[in-house]
Amino acid sequence: MAWQLQSAKQRFSEVVRRALEIGPQMVTRHGRDAVVVVSAEEFRRLRTGGADFKQFLQAAPDLARLKVRRQRRPARRVKL
Protein backbone atom coordinates (compact mmCIF):
# COMPACT_ATOMS: atom_id res chain seq x y z
CA MET A 1 0.00 0.00 0.00
CA ALA A 2 1.20 3.51 -0.77
CA TRP A 3 0.42 6.31 1.65
CA GLN A 4 0.21 9.95 0.68
CA LEU A 5 2.49 11.97 2.94
CA GLN A 6 -0.33 13.93 4.57
CA SER A 7 -2.27 10.75 5.30
CA ALA A 8 0.87 9.02 6.63
CA LYS A 9 1.49 11.93 9.02
CA GLN A 10 -2.07 11.82 10.30
CA ARG A 11 -2.09 8.03 10.69
CA PHE A 12 1.55 7.42 11.58
CA SER A 13 0.74 4.81 14.23
CA GLU A 14 -1.12 2.76 11.64
CA VAL A 15 1.73 3.10 9.14
CA VAL A 16 4.15 1.80 11.77
CA ARG A 17 1.80 -1.03 12.81
CA ARG A 18 1.42 -2.16 9.20
CA ALA A 19 5.18 -1.97 8.62
CA LEU A 20 5.64 -4.31 11.59
CA GLU A 21 2.82 -6.71 10.73
CA ILE A 22 2.59 -6.66 6.92
CA GLY A 23 5.87 -5.30 5.62
CA PRO A 24 7.37 -2.15 4.12
CA GLN A 25 5.02 0.82 3.64
CA MET A 26 5.62 3.25 0.78
CA VAL A 27 5.01 6.96 1.39
CA THR A 28 4.54 9.25 -1.60
CA ARG A 29 4.97 12.99 -1.91
CA HIS A 30 3.51 14.91 -4.85
CA GLY A 31 2.56 11.58 -6.43
CA ARG A 32 6.10 10.19 -6.40
CA ASP A 33 7.62 7.53 -4.16
CA ALA A 34 9.44 9.36 -1.38
CA VAL A 35 10.30 7.00 1.48
CA VAL A 36 9.62 3.50 2.75
CA VAL A 37 8.79 2.74 6.38
CA VAL A 38 10.22 -0.62 7.46
CA SER A 39 10.59 -2.41 10.77
CA ALA A 40 13.91 -2.08 12.60
CA GLU A 41 14.49 -5.82 12.16
CA GLU A 42 14.00 -5.56 8.39
CA PHE A 43 16.27 -2.51 8.25
CA ARG A 44 19.07 -4.35 10.10
CA ARG A 45 18.67 -7.37 7.84
CA LEU A 46 18.90 -5.22 4.71
CA ARG A 47 21.78 -3.19 6.07
CA THR A 48 23.91 -6.20 6.96
CA GLY A 49 22.93 -8.21 3.92
CA GLY A 50 20.84 -10.66 5.94
CA ALA A 51 23.67 -12.62 7.49
CA ASP A 52 27.37 -12.48 8.02
CA PHE A 53 29.67 -14.43 5.74
CA LYS A 54 30.09 -17.31 8.20
CA GLN A 55 26.32 -17.80 8.46
CA PHE A 56 26.08 -17.63 4.68
CA LEU A 57 28.61 -20.44 4.28
CA GLN A 58 27.00 -22.55 7.00
CA ALA A 59 23.64 -22.27 5.23
CA ALA A 60 25.08 -23.67 1.98
CA PRO A 61 23.90 -27.12 0.86
CA ASP A 62 26.00 -30.15 1.78
CA LEU A 63 28.43 -30.53 -1.12
CA ALA A 64 29.45 -34.02 0.03
CA ARG A 65 26.17 -35.26 -1.41
CA LEU A 66 27.24 -34.31 -4.95
CA LYS A 67 28.39 -37.17 -7.12
CA VAL A 68 31.32 -35.71 -9.06
CA ARG A 69 33.35 -38.11 -11.17
CA ARG A 70 36.76 -37.34 -12.51
CA GLN A 71 38.03 -38.81 -15.74
CA ARG A 72 41.15 -40.87 -15.15
CA ARG A 73 42.53 -40.28 -18.66
CA PRO A 74 45.75 -38.28 -18.94
CA ALA A 75 45.37 -34.63 -19.90
CA ARG A 76 45.74 -33.75 -23.57
CA ARG A 77 49.02 -32.40 -24.82
CA VAL A 78 49.18 -28.75 -25.73
CA LYS A 79 51.93 -27.12 -27.82
CA LEU A 80 53.02 -23.74 -26.50
C-alpha positions in Angstrom: 0.0 0.0 0.0 1.2 3.5 -0.8 0.4 6.3 1.7 0.2 10.0 0.7 2.5 12.0 2.9 -0.3 13.9 4.6 -2.3 10.8 5.3 0.9 9.0 6.6 1.5 11.9 9.0 -2.1 11.8 10.3 -2.1 8.0 10.7 1.6 7.4 11.6 0.7 4.8 14.2 -1.1 2.8 11.6 1.7 3.1 9.1 4.1 1.8 11.8 1.8 -1.0 12.8 1.4 -2.2 9.2 5.2 -2.0 8.6 5.6 -4.3 11.6 2.8 -6.7 10.7 2.6 -6.7 6.9 5.9 -5.3 5.6 7.4 -2.2 4.1 5.0 0.8 3.6 5.6 3.2 0.8 5.0 7.0 1.4 4.5 9.3 -1.6 5.0 13.0 -1.9 3.5 14.9 -4.8 2.6 11.6 -6.4 6.1 10.2 -6.4 7.6 7.5 -4.2 9.4 9.4 -1.4 10.3 7.0 1.5 9.6 3.5 2.8 8.8 2.7 6.4 10.2 -0.6 7.5 10.6 -2.4 10.8 13.9 -2.1 12.6 14.5 -5.8 12.2 14.0 -5.6 8.4 16.3 -2.5 8.3 19.1 -4.4 10.1 18.7 -7.4 7.8 18.9 -5.2 4.7 21.8 -3.2 6.1 23.9 -6.2 7.0 22.9 -8.2 3.9 20.8 -10.7 5.9 23.7 -12.6 7.5 27.4 -12.5 8.0 29.7 -14.4 5.7 30.1 -17.3 8.2 26.3 -17.8 8.5 26.1 -17.6 4.7 28.6 -20.4 4.3 27.0 -22.5 7.0 23.6 -22.3 5.2 25.1 -23.7 2.0 23.9 -27.1 0.9 26.0 -30.1 1.8 28.4 -30.5 -1.1 29.5 -34.0 0.0 26.2 -35.3 -1.4 27.2 -34.3 -4.9 28.4 -37.2 -7.1 31.3 -35.7 -9.1 33.3 -38.1 -11.2 36.8 -37.3 -12.5 38.0 -38.8 -15.7 41.1 -40.9 -15.1 42.5 -40.3 -18.7 45.7 -38.3 -18.9 45.4 -34.6 -19.9 45.7 -33.7 -23.6 49.0 -32.4 -24.8 49.2 -28.7 -25.7 51.9 -27.1 -27.8 53.0 -23.7 -26.5 
